[in-house]
Amino acid sequence: KFDAFLKDRLGDADTVALVYAACFVALTGMQAKVFIEISGGSDTGKSVVVACLEALVGLENRVTGSLAKLENPLMRFETIRYREARLAVFPESGSYSGPLETLKAMTGRDSVPAEIKGVNGAINFVFEGLVVVAGNNPIRVSDVSGAVHNRRRGVHITKVVPPSLQRPMLEQERGQWVGELADQLPGLAAKVLSLTPEFVRQALRRDVRSLNRAKADLASLLKSDHLAQWADENLIWDPRIPYSRIGKIGADPAQGWLLPHYRKWVEDRENFRAYGQNNFKSKLVALLRDSLDLPLPPDGDPAYSDRVLGSLLPHVRLRCEADGDSKGIIEWASLRRAGQLTEQACDVETPVSDGRDEGDEPPQPAIGDEKHLSKASRQKPPV
């Protein structure tokens, strides 16, 4: 029955395998730098998926909490609650927006600082369980490092159960699990414990070639990361061009510089602080290369800077009218990683940002030699 329920709610074998792998981590304490984010609207069955995990580990080994409290430095005695837990559940988290430094420490098996009332000094501990975040929408994260996206494994449930088919599946009643799945819990535990660590590691990988997993991760990323949303709406991967220029904050957004264009987009659409000169490029490169596996050069490569042209981003350009309905760079990269796409369709002729004044950006020293740039690319543009 658990198999049938999960296949009906989750839709594909790879996402079902992800949930079983999460159950294994929760039961055994296997080290895995991940957390599970279960999102979906009302009556989709996401609370039953969470209940499966809670029933397996036992309520005495589960702690529920609030991300807002967990990440609030003034809540000094909050983290100690999770010290002995095998499962940490953060329900109704869809409205959370902010940093996740403590969650990163918990999911990274790093030291988590904690305090106990009446006891002097901090007590550090390593969280050895599984973190599950649930809500109607993915959480919005202000994380420049990209670690949260790399550790998040999204389970997005969209299929609503009609009222005529709704019935108790697995819920608590007077300290007992009741519902159609309750008597199946011993079988679920046996199945989970029969899994091999290799199966679990494979199921937890980010690069599983599953269309449903790719769509779930894409939905979480676009709803939770404003830089990813801007990039998907405005950027195209185009290996025919050598670079686009980053520009300075004060440059004209209409002239094609990436940073001014992004900051104008934030100003027009959102009410939060945009990334600045120091971290916009590093965050964007980490997102495209490290999280989405686009073939950008490693840090320190000369392709990222030129003494005349300034700061550069290789093979990425702003979308133009001729691109039509071409997929944005985030969706395209997500589907490419899942094995669904190979090449980005590009019908635009040489759309390179050159020949314009970069907001009086001073020349930046090249990181290394410039053999990757054409002779024309190394010449100073007209002013």
TABELTA-V605012 format. One record per residue. N is the residue number from 0. RES is the residue in one small letter. D_CENTER is the distance of its C-alpha to the mean C-alpha in whole Angstrom. Layout:
BEGIN
n & res & d_center
N & RES & D_CENTER
N & RES & D_CENTER
END
This chain:
BEGIN
n & res & d_center
0 & k & 31
1 & f & 28
2 & d & 27
3 & a & 28
4 & f & 26
5 & l & 23
6 & k & 24
7 & d & 25
8 & r & 22
9 & l & 19
10 & g & 21
11 & d & 20
12 & a & 21
13 & d & 18
14 & t & 16
15 & v & 19
16 & a & 19
17 & l & 16
18 & v & 17
19 & y & 20
20 & a & 19
21 & a & 17
22 & c & 21
23 & f & 22
24 & v & 20
25 & a & 21
26 & l & 25
27 & t & 25
28 & g & 23
29 & m & 22
30 & q & 20
31 & a & 16
32 & k & 13
33 & v & 11
34 & f & 10
35 & i & 11
36 & e & 10
37 & i & 13
38 & s & 13
39 & g & 16
40 & g & 19
41 & s & 23
42 & d & 25
43 & t & 22
44 & g & 22
45 & k & 19
46 & s & 21
47 & v & 23
48 & v & 20
49 & v & 20
50 & a & 24
51 & c & 24
52 & l & 22
53 & e & 24
54 & a & 27
55 & l & 27
56 & v & 26
57 & g & 29
58 & l & 28
59 & e & 30
60 & n & 27
61 & r & 24
62 & v & 24
63 & t & 22
64 & g & 21
65 & s & 19
66 & l & 16
67 & a & 19
68 & k & 21
69 & l & 19
70 & e & 18
71 & n & 21
72 & p & 24
73 & l & 27
74 & m & 26
75 & r & 27
76 & f & 28
77 & e & 25
78 & t & 23
79 & i & 26
80 & r & 26
81 & y & 23
82 & r & 25
83 & e & 27
84 & a & 24
85 & r & 23
86 & l & 21
87 & a & 19
88 & v & 18
89 & f & 17
90 & p & 18
91 & e & 18
92 & s & 15
93 & g & 14
94 & s & 16
95 & y & 14
96 & s & 13
97 & g & 14
98 & p & 13
99 & l & 12
100 & e & 14
101 & t & 16
102 & l & 13
103 & k & 12
104 & a & 16
105 & m & 16
106 & t & 14
107 & g & 15
108 & r & 18
109 & d & 19
110 & s & 22
111 & v & 22
112 & p & 25
113 & a & 27
114 & e & 30
115 & i & 33
116 & k & 35
117 & g & 38
118 & v & 37
119 & n & 37
120 & g & 35
121 & a & 31
122 & i & 30
123 & n & 27
124 & f & 26
125 & v & 23
126 & f & 21
127 & e & 22
128 & g & 20
129 & l & 17
130 & v & 15
131 & v & 14
132 & v & 13
133 & a & 14
134 & g & 15
135 & n & 16
136 & n & 13
137 & p & 9
138 & i & 10
139 & r & 9
140 & v & 9
141 & s & 11
142 & d & 10
143 & v & 12
144 & s & 11
145 & g & 7
146 & a & 8
147 & v & 6
148 & h & 3
149 & n & 6
150 & r & 7
151 & r & 5
152 & r & 8
153 & g & 8
154 & v & 12
155 & h & 13
156 & i & 17
157 & t & 19
158 & k & 22
159 & v & 24
160 & v & 27
161 & p & 31
162 & p & 33
163 & s & 35
164 & l & 33
165 & q & 32
166 & r & 33
167 & p & 32
168 & m & 30
169 & l & 29
170 & e & 30
171 & q & 32
172 & e & 35
173 & r & 37
174 & g & 36
175 & q & 35
176 & w & 33
177 & v & 34
178 & g & 34
179 & e & 34
180 & l & 31
181 & a & 33
182 & d & 35
183 & q & 33
184 & l & 31
185 & p & 33
186 & g & 33
187 & l & 29
188 & a & 29
189 & a & 31
190 & k & 29
191 & v & 26
192 & l & 28
193 & s & 30
194 & l & 26
195 & t & 26
196 & p & 24
197 & e & 23
198 & f & 22
199 & v & 20
200 & r & 18
201 & q & 18
202 & a & 17
203 & l & 14
204 & r & 13
205 & r & 10
206 & d & 13
207 & v & 15
208 & r & 17
209 & s & 16
210 & l & 16
211 & n & 15
212 & r & 12
213 & a & 11
214 & k & 12
215 & a & 10
216 & d & 7
217 & l & 8
218 & a & 9
219 & s & 6
220 & l & 5
221 & l & 9
222 & k & 10
223 & s & 8
224 & d & 8
225 & h & 11
226 & l & 12
227 & a & 10
228 & q & 12
229 & w & 15
230 & a & 14
231 & d & 14
232 & e & 17
233 & n & 19
234 & l & 18
235 & i & 20
236 & w & 20
237 & d & 23
238 & p & 25
239 & r & 28
240 & i & 28
241 & p & 28
242 & y & 26
243 & s & 25
244 & r & 26
245 & i & 24
246 & g & 27
247 & k & 27
248 & i & 26
249 & g & 30
250 & a & 30
251 & d & 31
252 & p & 28
253 & a & 30
254 & q & 31
255 & g & 27
256 & w & 26
257 & l & 22
258 & l & 22
259 & p & 24
260 & h & 23
261 & y & 20
262 & r & 21
263 & k & 24
264 & w & 21
265 & v & 20
266 & e & 23
267 & d & 24
268 & r & 21
269 & e & 19
270 & n & 21
271 & f & 19
272 & r & 19
273 & a & 18
274 & y & 17
275 & g & 21
276 & q & 23
277 & n & 22
278 & n & 18
279 & f & 17
280 & k & 18
281 & s & 16
282 & k & 13
283 & l & 13
284 & v & 14
285 & a & 12
286 & l & 9
287 & l & 12
288 & r & 13
289 & d & 11
290 & s & 8
291 & l & 10
292 & d & 13
293 & l & 15
294 & p & 19
295 & l & 19
296 & p & 21
297 & p & 21
298 & d & 21
299 & g & 25
300 & d & 26
301 & p & 28
302 & a & 26
303 & y & 24
304 & s & 28
305 & d & 31
306 & r & 34
307 & v & 35
308 & l & 32
309 & g & 30
310 & s & 26
311 & l & 25
312 & l & 22
313 & p & 23
314 & h & 23
315 & v & 21
316 & r & 23
317 & l & 23
318 & r & 23
319 & c & 27
320 & e & 29
321 & a & 30
322 & d & 27
323 & g & 27
324 & d & 25
325 & s & 23
326 & k & 19
327 & g & 17
328 & i & 15
329 & i & 12
330 & e & 13
331 & w & 16
332 & a & 13
333 & s & 11
334 & l & 15
335 & r & 16
336 & r & 14
337 & a & 15
338 & g & 19
339 & q & 19
340 & l & 20
341 & t & 22
342 & e & 23
343 & q & 22
344 & a & 25
345 & c & 27
346 & d & 30
347 & v & 30
348 & e & 33
349 & t & 32
350 & p & 30
351 & v & 30
352 & s & 29
353 & d & 33
354 & g & 36
355 & r & 35
356 & d & 35
357 & e & 32
358 & g & 33
359 & d & 35
360 & e & 33
361 & p & 35
362 & p & 35
363 & q & 32
364 & p & 33
365 & a & 32
366 & i & 30
367 & g & 32
368 & d & 34
369 & e & 34
370 & k & 35
371 & h & 32
372 & l & 33
373 & s & 36
374 & k & 39
375 & a & 38
376 & s & 35
377 & r & 36
378 & q & 39
379 & k & 39
380 & p & 38
381 & p & 41
382 & v & 41
END
